Amino acid sequence: GGARFQVGCIGLAVAKDLSGEEWEILPPLVTAVGVNDQTERPHYVFQDGKYYLFTISHKFTYAEGLTGPDGVYGFVGEHLFGPYRPMNASGLVLGNPPEQPFQTYS
């Protein structure tokens, strides 16, 4: 694997005032500690009273000894601040097929 620290996470920050100069970092919503360095381009979909949090990752960002496809990973929760659980048990929503590992999805 190409992961260096395996500490990818997604979180929120709240501005302390309207100036936007100081922020409070809230606890992580989703972490990949020990698994992956990257939780890139997170975005939300709110549908049917649930929060869907999506992110992407790449095969080369997994920790040594772990693997997964380049793909879109999804998590679902009842509230904006979680807790979140992986969709499809593994979190993988859309992955590159093994025969086309460099196919783009984003």
C-alpha positions in Angstrom: 0.0 0.0 0.0 1.0 3.6 -0.5 -0.6 4.9 2.7 1.8 6.7 4.9 0.0 7.4 8.1 -3.4 5.7 7.7 -5.4 8.5 9.4 -7.9 9.6 6.9 -11.0 11.2 8.4 -14.0 13.5 7.6 -15.2 16.1 10.0 -16.8 19.4 10.4 -15.6 22.8 11.8 -17.8 25.6 13.1 -16.8 29.3 12.8 -16.5 30.9 16.2 -17.9 34.2 14.8 -18.9 35.8 11.6 -15.3 36.9 10.8 -14.4 33.3 9.9 -10.9 33.8 11.4 -11.3 31.2 14.2 -12.8 27.8 14.0 -13.7 25.0 16.3 -12.9 21.6 14.9 -15.6 19.0 15.9 -14.9 15.3 16.5 -14.6 13.2 13.3 -17.8 11.9 11.6 -16.0 9.1 9.8 -12.4 7.8 10.3 -10.2 5.5 8.3 -7.5 5.2 11.1 -5.3 2.3 10.5 -6.9 1.6 7.1 -6.5 4.5 4.6 -4.9 7.9 4.2 -7.6 9.4 2.0 -11.2 10.4 2.4 -11.3 12.8 -0.4 -14.0 15.1 -1.7 -16.7 14.4 0.9 -20.2 15.4 0.2 -23.7 15.0 1.7 -27.1 13.9 0.3 -30.1 14.3 2.6 -32.9 12.1 1.5 -35.9 10.5 3.3 -34.8 11.7 6.7 -31.3 10.3 6.5 -27.9 11.8 5.9 -25.7 10.1 3.3 -22.1 11.0 3.4 -20.0 10.0 0.4 -16.2 10.2 -0.2 -13.7 8.7 -2.6 -10.5 6.8 -2.1 -7.8 5.1 -4.2 -6.2 1.7 -4.1 -2.8 3.1 -3.5 -3.9 4.9 -0.3 -4.7 1.8 1.7 -2.4 0.7 4.5 0.1 -2.1 3.9 -1.6 -5.4 3.8 -5.0 -3.9 2.9 -6.6 -3.4 -0.4 -9.7 -1.9 -2.0 -10.7 -0.5 -5.4 -10.6 3.1 -6.5 -14.1 4.0 -5.7 -16.9 6.0 -4.0 -17.6 5.0 -0.4 -20.8 5.9 1.4 -22.0 6.1 5.0 -25.5 6.7 6.3 -26.7 8.3 9.6 -29.9 9.6 11.1 -28.4 12.9 12.1 -25.9 15.3 10.5 -23.4 14.7 13.3 -23.8 10.9 13.1 -23.2 8.2 14.1 -22.6 6.9 10.6 -22.5 3.3 9.4 -21.0 2.1 6.1 -23.4 1.4 3.3 -23.3 -2.1 1.8 -21.4 -3.3 4.9 -18.0 -2.3 3.5 -18.9 1.3 2.5 -18.1 0.6 -1.1 -20.9 2.2 -3.3 -19.1 2.3 -6.7 -15.8 0.8 -7.5 -13.6 0.4 -10.5 -13.8 -3.1 -12.0 -10.6 -5.2 -11.6 -10.3 -5.4 -15.4 -10.3 -1.6 -15.7 -8.5 -0.4 -12.5 -7.8 3.1 -13.9 -11.4 3.8 -15.1 -12.6 7.2 -13.8 -15.6 7.6 -11.6 -15.5 11.2 -10.4 
